């Protein structure tokens, strides 16, 4: 079971990556930029499920 803090981290990570995914699909971000952003967000939020 997740703690409230872990749930918030997971939610925030998924929200950020959802926005980044939309930006990637629109051509605003490159695949390289998306990858770098994902790495930064993984370090920032340390999501339990997002890192699987």
MODELLER restraints for C-alpha pairs under 7 A, 6 or more apart:
rsr = mdl.restraints
at = mdl.atoms
rsr.add(forms.Gaussian(group=physical.xy_distance, feature=features.Distance(at['CA:6:A'], at['CA:47:A']), mean=6.92, stdev=0.5))
rsr.add(forms.Gaussian(group=physical.xy_distance, feature=features.Distance(at['CA:9:A'], at['CA:45:A']), mean=5.10, stdev=0.5))
rsr.add(forms.Gaussian(group=physical.xy_distance, feature=features.Distance(at['CA:9:A'], at['CA:46:A']), mean=6.85, stdev=0.5))
rsr.add(forms.Gaussian(group=physical.xy_distance, feature=features.Distance(at['CA:9:A'], at['CA:47:A']), mean=5.66, stdev=0.5))
rsr.add(forms.Gaussian(group=physical.xy_distance, feature=features.Distance(at['CA:10:A'], at['CA:47:A']), mean=4.74, stdev=0.5))
rsr.add(forms.Gaussian(group=physical.xy_distance, feature=features.Distance(at['CA:10:A'], at['CA:48:A']), mean=6.73, stdev=0.5))
rsr.add(forms.Gaussian(group=physical.xy_distance, feature=features.Distance(at['CA:10:A'], at['CA:50:A']), mean=6.68, stdev=0.5))
rsr.add(forms.Gaussian(group=physical.xy_distance, feature=features.Distance(at['CA:13:A'], at['CA:41:A']), mean=6.36, stdev=0.5))
rsr.add(forms.Gaussian(group=physical.xy_distance, feature=features.Distance(at['CA:13:A'], at['CA:45:A']), mean=6.07, stdev=0.5))
rsr.add(forms.Gaussian(group=physical.xy_distance, feature=features.Distance(at['CA:13:A'], at['CA:47:A']), mean=6.68, stdev=0.5))
rsr.add(forms.Gaussian(group=physical.xy_distance, feature=features.Distance(at['CA:17:A'], at['CA:38:A']), mean=6.97, stdev=0.5))
rsr.add(forms.Gaussian(group=physical.xy_distance, feature=features.Distance(at['CA:20:A'], at['CA:34:A']), mean=6.67, stdev=0.5))
rsr.add(forms.Gaussian(group=physical.xy_distance, feature=features.Distance(at['CA:23:A'], at['CA:29:A']), mean=5.66, stdev=0.5))
rsr.add(forms.Gaussian(group=physical.xy_distance, feature=features.Distance(at['CA:24:A'], at['CA:30:A']), mean=6.18, stdev=0.5))
rsr.add(forms.Gaussian(group=physical.xy_distance, feature=features.Distance(at['CA:24:A'], at['CA:31:A']), mean=6.95, stdev=0.5))
rsr.add(forms.Gaussian(group=physical.xy_distance, feature=features.Distance(at['CA:24:A'], at['CA:34:A']), mean=6.88, stdev=0.5))
rsr.add(forms.Gaussian(group=physical.xy_distance, feature=features.Distance(at['CA:42:A'], at['CA:51:A']), mean=6.89, stdev=0.5))
